[in-house]
Amino acid sequence: MRKFIFGGGHDKRKNYYILVANNLVDNGIPVWAFITPILPYIMDIEEIIDALHEDIPIYLDKLRIEKKTVQADNMKKFIRRHYPEYIHQYNKIIQENNESYLEEVMREYTNNNRVKILF
């Protein structure tokens, strides 16, 4: 399964945005992270959170796409092109507003004081 972190691939040491955020915190500058949208099945939220400095508060939000919109069409094209094995799941998310993937996120982070869930 191919998962990703935006901006630098799988190696958290090479992820530019995470490096910058961590460096700012190390130098006394407050930082927070807003991870949105959560892209189920392809985004490794745990890897992103683990890579961020422990003093960085994190906000998570779900994928918000209405069916029969340009955004829905573009998302499905993106999934078909890069993650075709998940097109069925994304069709359910978009067409049926299926948010079952959020249950795992809620279970994992509801009691985590560092992570705030916005959905």
Phi, psi and omega in degrees: 000126178272121174239163183214161167241131180301142168087002180187009178077204189278335184278110184297337178289338182261358181281109186304313185294321177291319177300316180296313180301313181296320179295319178299314179297318179300336180258018172083011181261122181296139181220148170226158181241135178243107182259104181204144351280153170291124178257097185300147176077338183240345182253127180266089183298318181299319179297319179295311182298316180296330181283337180280145178309140184297343179269003180269116174290146186234135178244130180247140174221153185279170173287121182243099181222130176271142178293157179060041175235166176299320180298318178297315179298316180294321178296316180295322176297317179300313181296315179301320183286316189255333184221059185300336180293347182248010184297324179298315180296320180289327174298318178295319179298314185281310186284323185251003183055038179283115182245028182299333178299337181287338180301317179295318179298315179299314180300318185288323192240357182303320183263012179267112183297336181282332186256128177250129180259128186259006180249000000 
